[in-house]
Amino acid sequence: MGLETMPDNIDPVIDPLKAYTEACNTFRHYSNASLQVRLASVAQGIVLLGAWALAVLHKSQHIEIFVPISGLFFTGLLYRFHMGYYRATESFFKAAAKMESKFFDEDCRPVTGYNQEYEMRFGSRKEKILTLNAPFTFVGAMFLLALIISAIRLISQA
């Protein structure tokens, strides 16, 4: 229901509710950053694949090869940023859930409930690839396809 009596091993100067609030604010920040990186991945994919299509249209072979390689590189870089934010978010979720188990009654633990639901929905590798990392999977696959098409076109013209 609310704040239980504080255990003896907790520093009385630290306000558990403030610490919990800070943990929740921090994982909201990292979760939002992760979303922004996923959106940036889609945006850069659209822009670079559009540039690739123009290079194909104008028969600019060097650009036609360079763009998908650049796209794969940038998609990989954005994926690494996303994973950093994702791991930070996950650690703050765990910290907030631990605080809930220490300070809140069992029926007042929203982060703990979210963590359990999250694990049920996205616990498998397949779900992580096809849902959480879907922008990177899709955009990366499109760049790989563009690179293969460009390589075949380059080889057939040689």
MDAnalysis code that builds the backbone (N, CA, C; Angstrom):
import MDAnalysis as mda
import numpy as np

u = mda.Universe.empty(474, n_residues=158, atom_resindex=np.repeat(np.arange(158), 3), trajectory=True)
u.add_TopologyAttr("name", ["N", "CA", "C"] * 158)
u.add_TopologyAttr("resid", np.arange(1, 159))
u.add_TopologyAttr("resname", ["MET", "GLY", "LEU", "GLU", "THR", "MET", "PRO", "ASP", "ASN", "ILE", "ASP", "PRO", "VAL", "ILE", "ASP", "PRO", "LEU", "LYS", "ALA", "TYR", "THR", "GLU", "ALA", "CYS", "ASN", "THR", "PHE", "ARG", "HIS", "TYR", "SER", "ASN", "ALA", "SER", "LEU", "GLN", "VAL", "ARG", "LEU", "ALA", "SER", "VAL", "ALA", "GLN", "GLY", "ILE", "VAL", "LEU", "LEU", "GLY", "ALA", "TRP", "ALA", "LEU", "ALA", "VAL", "LEU", "HIS", "LYS", "SER", "GLN", "HIS", "ILE", "GLU", "ILE", "PHE", "VAL", "PRO", "ILE", "SER", "GLY", "LEU", "PHE", "PHE", "THR", "GLY", "LEU", "LEU", "TYR", "ARG", "PHE", "HIS", "MET", "GLY", "TYR", "TYR", "ARG", "ALA", "THR", "GLU", "SER", "PHE", "PHE", "LYS", "ALA", "ALA", "ALA", "LYS", "MET", "GLU", "SER", "LYS", "PHE", "PHE", "ASP", "GLU", "ASP", "CYS", "ARG", "PRO", "VAL", "THR", "GLY", "TYR", "ASN", "GLN", "GLU", "TYR", "GLU", "MET", "ARG", "PHE", "GLY", "SER", "ARG", "LYS", "GLU", "LYS", "ILE", "LEU", "THR", "LEU", "ASN", "ALA", "PRO", "PHE", "THR", "PHE", "VAL", "GLY", "ALA", "MET", "PHE", "LEU", "LEU", "ALA", "LEU", "ILE", "ILE", "SER", "ALA", "ILE", "ARG", "LEU", "ILE", "SER", "GLN", "ALA"])
u.atoms.positions = np.array([
    [0.821, -1.170, 0.000],
    [0.000, 0.000, 0.000],
    [0.873, 1.244, 0.000],
    [1.709, 1.409, 0.982],
    [2.572, 2.576, 1.038],
    [3.948, 2.189, 1.514],
    [4.654, 3.164, 2.045],
    [6.002, 2.943, 2.540],
    [5.943, 2.149, 3.836],
    [6.669, 1.042, 3.879],
    [6.728, 0.244, 5.107],
    [7.752, 0.880, 6.043],
    [7.895, 0.334, 7.238],
    [8.921, 0.854, 8.137],
    [10.287, 0.580, 7.538],
    [11.172, 1.524, 7.703],
    [12.484, 1.454, 7.093],
    [13.363, 0.413, 7.804],
    [14.002, -0.495, 7.056],
    [14.908, -1.465, 7.673],
    [16.061, -0.758, 8.373],
    [16.666, -1.430, 9.351],
    [17.751, -0.845, 10.135],
    [18.998, -0.567, 9.321],
    [19.242, -1.330, 8.252],
    [20.474, -1.159, 7.487],
    [20.414, -0.033, 6.458],
    [19.342, 0.748, 6.438],
    [19.198, 1.867, 5.510],
    [19.597, 3.163, 6.201],
    [20.385, 3.950, 5.475],
    [20.819, 5.249, 5.980],
    [19.598, 6.154, 6.145],
    [19.346, 6.681, 7.347],
    [18.148, 7.504, 7.573],
    [18.173, 8.824, 6.800],
    [19.353, 9.249, 6.313],
    [19.452, 10.491, 5.549],
    [18.885, 10.299, 4.140],
    [18.958, 9.060, 3.617],
    [18.451, 8.767, 2.277],
    [16.943, 8.571, 2.349],
    [16.239, 9.323, 1.541],
    [14.784, 9.183, 1.458],
    [14.481, 8.104, 0.418],
    [13.960, 6.943, 0.850],
    [13.707, 5.847, -0.089],
    [12.762, 6.231, -1.232],
    [11.769, 7.050, -0.953],
    [10.837, 7.460, -1.993],
    [11.533, 8.327, -3.047],
    [12.437, 9.216, -2.597],
    [13.200, 10.034, -3.551],
    [14.136, 9.162, -4.387],
    [14.777, 8.184, -3.747],
    [15.671, 7.281, -4.472],
    [14.885, 6.475, -5.504],
    [13.715, 6.007, -5.129],
    [12.858, 5.251, -6.046],
    [12.428, 6.146, -7.216],
    [12.016, 7.366, -6.910],
    [11.601, 8.311, -7.943],
    [12.745, 8.592, -8.909],
    [13.941, 8.776, -8.369],
    [15.117, 9.026, -9.217],
    [15.412, 7.837, -10.124],
    [15.307, 6.623, -9.589],
    [15.524, 5.420, -10.413],
    [14.489, 5.357, -11.535],
    [13.227, 5.652, -11.219],
    [12.173, 5.632, -12.237],
    [12.397, 6.718, -13.296],
    [12.790, 7.903, -12.868],
    [13.079, 8.978, -13.831],
    [14.251, 8.603, -14.729],
    [15.255, 7.966, -14.160],
    [16.430, 7.591, -14.936],
    [16.079, 6.535, -15.964],
    [15.287, 5.507, -15.599],
    [14.971, 4.517, -16.630],
    [14.015, 5.075, -17.671],
    [13.216, 6.063, -17.313],
    [12.395, 6.733, -18.331],
    [13.293, 7.460, -19.327],
    [14.322, 8.115, -18.818],
    [15.272, 8.831, -19.682],
    [15.951, 7.868, -20.650],
    [16.493, 6.767, -20.134],
    [17.195, 5.812, -20.987],
    [16.239, 5.116, -21.950],
    [15.035, 4.833, -21.508],
    [14.039, 4.210, -22.380],
    [13.688, 5.148, -23.535],
    [13.526, 6.429, -23.241],
    [13.253, 7.425, -24.275],
    [14.434, 7.551, -25.232],
    [15.649, 7.533, -24.699],
    [16.846, 7.612, -25.549],
    [16.903, 6.417, -26.496],
    [16.558, 5.239, -25.996],
    [16.537, 4.035, -26.827],
    [15.511, 4.174, -27.952],
    [14.333, 4.695, -27.630],
    [13.306, 4.919, -28.643],
    [13.806, 5.898, -29.705],
    [14.441, 6.978, -29.273],
    [14.947, 7.970, -30.221],
    [15.988, 7.372, -31.169],
    [16.830, 6.491, -30.657],
    [17.841, 5.852, -31.500],
    [17.180, 4.909, -32.497],
    [16.145, 4.199, -32.070],
    [15.424, 3.320, -33.014],
    [14.765, 4.147, -34.115],
    [14.178, 5.281, -33.746],
    [13.583, 6.163, -34.756],
    [14.642, 6.733, -35.690],
    [15.793, 7.086, -35.141],
    [16.891, 7.593, -35.971],
    [17.362, 6.521, -36.952],
    [17.357, 5.276, -36.528],
    [17.747, 4.183, -37.415],
    [16.801, 4.080, -38.608],
    [15.514, 4.191, -38.346],
    [14.532, 4.136, -39.429],
    [14.710, 5.342, -40.354],
    [14.888, 6.528, -39.778],
    [15.053, 7.741, -40.585],
    [16.302, 7.658, -41.459],
    [17.438, 7.240, -40.872],
    [18.655, 7.141, -41.681],
    [18.511, 6.050, -42.733],
    [17.751, 5.009, -42.421],
    [17.510, 3.958, -43.413],
    [16.735, 4.485, -44.605],
    [15.693, 5.253, -44.337],
    [14.884, 5.822, -45.423],
    [15.728, 6.759, -46.277],
    [16.487, 7.633, -45.635],
    [17.295, 8.609, -46.372],
    [18.374, 7.914, -47.201],
    [19.131, 7.003, -46.574],
    [20.222, 6.354, -47.302],
    [19.720, 5.387, -48.372],
    [18.621, 4.695, -48.121],
    [18.077, 3.822, -49.166],
    [17.521, 4.649, -50.333],
    [16.993, 5.824, -50.020],
    [16.577, 6.742, -51.084],
    [17.773, 7.199, -51.905],
    [18.891, 7.522, -51.226],
    [20.118, 7.909, -51.930],
    [20.638, 6.750, -52.777],
    [20.539, 5.532, -52.248],
    [20.972, 4.349, -52.999],
    [20.126, 4.190, -54.265],
    [18.803, 4.371, -54.140],
    [17.910, 4.247, -55.301],
    [18.264, 5.291, -56.366],
    [18.585, 6.498, -55.943],
    [19.008, 7.534, -56.900],
    [20.331, 7.158, -57.564],
    [21.251, 6.591, -56.787],
    [22.539, 6.166, -57.363],
    [22.318, 5.065, -58.398],
    [21.399, 4.141, -58.121],
    [21.080, 3.085, -59.088],
    [20.463, 3.704, -60.335],
    [19.541, 4.619, -60.137],
    [18.860, 5.284, -61.245],
    [19.847, 6.037, -62.147],
    [20.820, 6.686, -61.533],
    [21.807, 7.477, -62.280],
    [23.055, 6.677, -62.636],
    [23.032, 5.378, -62.347],
    [24.127, 4.461, -62.674],
    [25.475, 4.934, -62.127],
    [25.450, 5.401, -60.892],
    [26.675, 5.832, -60.210],
    [27.182, 4.672, -59.351],
    [28.046, 3.834, -59.949],
    [28.447, 2.577, -59.327],
    [29.162, 2.741, -57.988],
    [30.044, 3.713, -57.886],
    [30.777, 3.883, -56.627],
    [29.847, 4.255, -55.479],
    [28.939, 5.169, -55.746],
    [27.972, 5.574, -54.721],
    [27.013, 4.427, -54.432],
    [26.669, 3.681, -55.477],
    [25.751, 2.556, -55.337],
    [26.296, 1.495, -54.371],
    [27.587, 1.322, -54.332],
    [28.225, 0.375, -53.404],
    [28.472, 1.039, -52.039],
    [28.892, 2.300, -52.072],
    [29.254, 3.017, -50.849],
    [28.058, 3.221, -49.908],
    [26.902, 3.548, -50.450],
    [25.734, 3.873, -49.621],
    [25.287, 2.691, -48.760],
    [25.106, 1.477, -49.310],
    [24.689, 0.374, -48.425],
    [25.741, 0.012, -47.378],
    [27.020, 0.138, -47.742],
    [28.076, -0.129, -46.759],
    [28.005, 0.899, -45.629],
    [27.827, 2.159, -46.000],
    [27.672, 3.216, -44.986],
    [26.428, 2.972, -44.143],
    [25.353, 2.564, -44.785],
    [24.116, 2.286, -44.070],
    [24.276, 1.153, -43.068],
    [24.975, 0.099, -43.462],
    [25.234, -1.005, -42.530],
    [26.071, -0.521, -41.348],
    [27.075, 0.289, -41.638],
    [27.927, 0.828, -40.570],
    [27.108, 1.686, -39.604],
    [26.333, 2.626, -40.123],
    [25.545, 3.516, -39.261],
    [24.452, 2.765, -38.502],
    [23.839, 1.781, -39.156],
    [22.825, 0.979, -38.474],
    [23.459, 0.213, -37.313],
    [24.651, -0.340, -37.556],
    [25.371, -1.042, -36.493],
    [25.731, -0.113, -35.348],
    [26.166, 1.092, -35.680],
    [26.519, 2.083, -34.660],
    [25.296, 2.473, -33.828],
    [24.188, 2.750, -34.496],
    [22.958, 3.100, -33.780],
    [22.462, 1.929, -32.933],
    [22.640, 0.711, -33.438],
    [22.259, -0.467, -32.657],
    [23.073, -0.544, -31.373],
    [24.370, -0.253, -31.459],
    [25.230, -0.264, -30.264],
    [24.767, 0.795, -29.256],
    [24.395, 1.980, -29.739],
    [23.854, 3.014, -28.843],
    [22.583, 2.501, -28.165],
    [21.692, 1.926, -28.982],
    [20.435, 1.385, -28.461],
    [20.703, 0.339, -27.383],
    [21.629, -0.567, -27.623],
    [21.907, -1.623, -26.651],
    [22.484, -1.047, -25.356],
    [23.285, -0.004, -25.456],
    [23.779, 0.661, -24.247],
    [22.643, 1.247, -23.438],
    [21.738, 1.934, -24.119],
    [20.571, 2.503, -23.436],
    [19.673, 1.395, -22.886],
    [19.502, 0.334, -23.665],
    [18.663, -0.788, -23.249],
    [19.216, -1.436, -21.978],
    [20.518, -1.669, -21.945],
    [21.133, -2.286, -20.757],
    [21.025, -1.363, -19.535],
    [21.224, -0.068, -19.742],
    [21.089, 0.883, -18.629],
    [19.655, 0.889, -18.114],
    [18.693, 0.914, -19.030],
    [17.284, 0.880, -18.640],
    [16.979, -0.367, -17.837],
    [17.473, -1.502, -18.326],
    [17.236, -2.772, -17.646],
    [17.805, -2.761, -16.224],
    [18.989, -2.190, -16.057],
    [19.574, -2.165, -14.713],
    [18.795, -1.246, -13.774],
    [18.273, -0.133, -14.285],
    [17.466, 0.741, -13.443],
    [16.099, 0.134, -13.141],
    [15.550, -0.628, -14.098],
    [14.317, -1.365, -13.820],
    [14.533, -2.339, -12.673],
    [15.636, -3.068, -12.711],
    [15.930, -4.034, -11.657],
    [16.140, -3.335, -10.313],
    [16.835, -2.196, -10.337],
    [17.064, -1.446, -9.097],
    [15.745, -0.943, -8.513],
    [14.868, -0.418, -9.378],
    [13.570, 0.076, -8.899],
    [12.720, -1.075, -8.362],
    [12.765, -2.226, -9.032],
    [12.002, -3.393, -8.555],
    [12.533, -3.857, -7.204],
    [13.839, -3.807, -7.020],
    [14.433, -4.194, -5.737],
    [13.993, -3.220, -4.637],
    [13.948, -1.932, -4.963],
    [13.475, -0.932, -4.000],
    [12.013, -1.189, -3.645],
    [11.221, -1.528, -4.657],
    [9.807, -1.808, -4.398],
    [9.650, -2.975, -3.430],
    [10.450, -4.011, -3.616],
    [10.320, -5.176, -2.731],
    [10.743, -4.850, -1.300],
    [11.630, -3.879, -1.153],
    [12.079, -3.491, 0.196],
    [11.119, -2.519, 0.874],
    [10.582, -1.581, 0.114],
    [9.868, -0.465, 0.724],
    [8.357, -0.443, 0.525],
    [7.837, -1.206, -0.426],
    [6.414, -1.110, -0.739],
    [5.709, -2.440, -0.500],
    [4.439, -2.339, -0.162],
    [3.620, -3.535, -0.003],
    [3.537, -4.265, -1.339],
    [3.222, -5.542, -1.280],
    [3.213, -6.379, -2.482],
    [2.229, -5.896, -3.545],
    [1.115, -5.300, -3.144],
    [0.125, -4.840, -4.122],
    [0.423, -3.446, -4.674],
    [1.600, -2.905, -4.378],
    [1.978, -1.565, -4.841],
    [3.378, -1.607, -5.448],
    [3.548, -2.425, -6.488],
    [4.860, -2.589, -7.124],
    [4.709, -2.592, -8.647],
    [4.484, -1.427, -9.238],
    [4.252, -1.386, -10.690],
    [5.467, -1.801, -11.528],
    [6.656, -1.443, -11.107],
    [7.849, -1.793, -11.885],
    [8.081, -3.300, -11.851],
    [7.868, -3.908, -10.705],
    [8.014, -5.359, -10.586],
    [7.030, -6.063, -11.519],
    [5.802, -5.603, -11.540],
    [4.797, -6.178, -12.431],
    [5.164, -5.995, -13.893],
    [5.678, -4.817, -14.222],
    [6.100, -4.555, -15.601],
    [7.249, -5.484, -15.990],
    [8.226, -5.648, -15.098],
    [9.362, -6.536, -15.393],
    [8.894, -7.953, -15.671],
    [7.944, -8.446, -14.895],
    [7.436, -9.804, -15.102],
    [6.709, -9.921, -16.438],
    [5.882, -8.959, -16.740],
    [5.157, -8.955, -18.020],
    [6.130, -8.842, -19.193],
    [7.124, -7.994, -19.045],
    [8.138, -7.780, -20.076],
    [8.886, -9.075, -20.387],
    [9.282, -9.799, -19.347],
    [10.002, -11.063, -19.525],
    [9.131, -12.085, -20.244],
    [7.844, -12.105, -19.923],
    [6.941, -13.047, -20.591],
    [6.802, -12.718, -22.073],
    [6.728, -11.439, -22.405],
    [6.523, -11.029, -23.800],
    [7.796, -11.055, -24.634],
    [8.905, -10.581, -24.056],
    [10.126, -10.392, -24.845],
    [11.306, -11.217, -24.345],
    [11.047, -12.278, -23.621],
    [12.124, -13.067, -23.043],
    [12.911, -13.885, -24.047],
    [12.279, -14.251, -25.157],
    [12.966, -15.108, -26.131],
    [13.829, -14.266, -27.073],
    [14.845, -14.904, -27.594],
    [15.752, -14.237, -28.552],
    [14.976, -13.787, -29.798],
    [14.064, -14.631, -30.254],
    [13.263, -14.314, -31.437],
    [12.452, -13.032, -31.224],
    [11.808, -12.908, -30.068],
    [11.012, -11.716, -29.783],
    [11.878, -10.464, -29.691],
    [13.073, -10.607, -29.133],
    [13.970, -9.449, -29.053],
    [14.388, -8.990, -30.444],
    [14.693, -9.937, -31.328],
    [15.124, -9.594, -32.680],
    [13.972, -9.010, -33.492],
    [12.792, -9.629, -33.401],
    [11.671, -9.225, -34.247],
    [10.822, -8.100, -33.676],
    [11.011, -7.773, -32.395],
    [10.206, -6.711, -31.795],
    [11.081, -5.569, -31.285],
    [11.896, -5.842, -30.286],
    [12.693, -4.772, -29.676],
    [13.743, -4.214, -30.627],
    [14.367, -5.094, -31.398],
    [15.429, -4.664, -32.313],
    [14.957, -4.625, -33.759],
    [13.647, -4.639, -33.963],
    [13.076, -4.694, -35.311],
    [13.572, -3.589, -36.243],
    [13.693, -2.340, -35.793],
    [14.179, -1.315, -36.731],
    [15.569, -1.640, -37.270],
    [16.437, -2.121, -36.404],
    [17.799, -2.431, -36.825],
    [17.828, -3.675, -37.707],
    [17.003, -4.656, -37.364],
    [16.921, -5.883, -38.157],
    [16.419, -5.558, -39.565],
    [15.339, -4.800, -39.643],
    [14.738, -4.475, -40.938],
    [15.653, -3.581, -41.774],
    [16.113, -2.485, -41.188],
    [16.951, -1.543, -41.936],
    [18.268, -2.213, -42.340],
    [18.859, -2.966, -41.432],
    [20.101, -3.676, -41.758],
    [19.898, -4.669, -42.884],
    [18.773, -5.390, -42.859],
    [18.474, -6.353, -43.933],
    [18.290, -5.639, -45.274],
    [17.668, -4.467, -45.248],
    [17.484, -3.703, -46.492],
    [18.828, -3.232, -47.051],
    [19.724, -2.787, -46.180],
    [21.051, -2.374, -46.640],
    [21.844, -3.568, -47.175],
    [21.723, -4.708, -46.529],
    [22.402, -5.911, -46.998],
    [21.870, -6.312, -48.370],
    [20.560, -6.267, -48.544],
    [19.950, -6.565, -49.838],
    [20.425, -5.569, -50.905],
    [20.461, -4.294, -50.547],
    [20.937, -3.270, -51.493],
    [22.394, -3.525, -51.877],
    [23.208, -3.916, -50.920],
    [24.614, -4.205, -51.200],
    [24.749, -5.407, -52.136],
    [23.960, -6.445, -51.898],
    [23.998, -7.637, -52.761],
    [23.558, -7.277, -54.174],
    [22.482, -6.512, -54.296],
    [21.996, -6.085, -55.609],
    [23.073, -5.266, -56.325],
    [23.679, -4.335, -55.612],
    [24.714, -3.494, -56.215],
    [25.927, -4.304, -56.628],
    [26.328, -5.267, -55.806],
    [27.477, -6.116, -56.139],
    [27.188, -6.952, -57.383],
    [25.972, -7.501, -57.457],
    [25.597, -8.292, -58.640],
    [25.580, -7.415, -59.887],
    [25.033, -6.211, -59.769],
    [25.007, -5.276, -60.897],
    [26.420, -4.900, -61.338],
    [27.301, -4.671, -60.343],
    [28.683, -4.293, -60.645],
    [29.423, -5.440, -61.351],
    [29.226, -6.662, -60.862],
    [29.892, -7.831, -61.445],
    [29.350, -8.100, -62.851],
    [28.054, -7.962, -63.038],
    [27.459, -8.243, -64.354],
    [27.852, -7.197, -65.403],
    [28.218, -6.008, -64.971],
    [28.632, -4.958, -65.901],
    [30.124, -5.008, -66.201],
    [30.859, -5.826, -65.473],
    [32.313, -5.884, -65.676],
    [32.673, -6.758, -66.848],
])
